[in-house]
Each structure stands twice: as C-alpha cells, then as structure tokens.
Amino acid sequence: MVFERENKVFTVVEIKFREDPIGVEIVKEIEQKINKCTFPKEATVEKMLISLSGADSHLHKLDYFSHIVTLSDLFSKTNSLLT
C-alpha cells in the first residue's frame, strides 16, 4: 500500500500477519516492490511496517523502516496515531 502525502512524500506500508517478529529478510522483499513503483524524482519515500509482533532486534538495528507499528500499537488507547 502506498500513500501520497504533501510535499512529494510517499509512505510505503507493508502489512504482515505473523506471530513471530519480522526479520531482516523483509528488506529485500520491500526493495523489490519499491523498485516496481515510479515516484517523482524529488520524492521522499518512507517505509512503514505494520505487523502482529513488530520487528526483531536485527531489523530495528538496520533502521530501515521509518515506522514500525504492531497491532497493539494501533488499538492502544494511548496511541497517538488515533488522536
């Protein structure tokens, strides 16, 4: 899923439903998907992961995703995304 925001910012959202945290293997998969898309030359492409259990420590260390959100984050009463 891709959202176009203001100022040529595109957010590529990957949603995974796995019980285990997502690992670094997802980076290659996302890069292949992004390479199939055409974005304006001056566009900023952010990557967001939504998953049941989040990301493992190796993926967090890569700092590949701009945002990593779990389902718990989405449905939390204190979630700033919903307010």
Summary of the structure (lengths in Angstrom):
residues: 83
radius of gyration: 13.4
end to end distance: 22.1
largest distance: 38.7
contacts: 198
relative contact order: 0.22
helix: 30%
strand: 31%
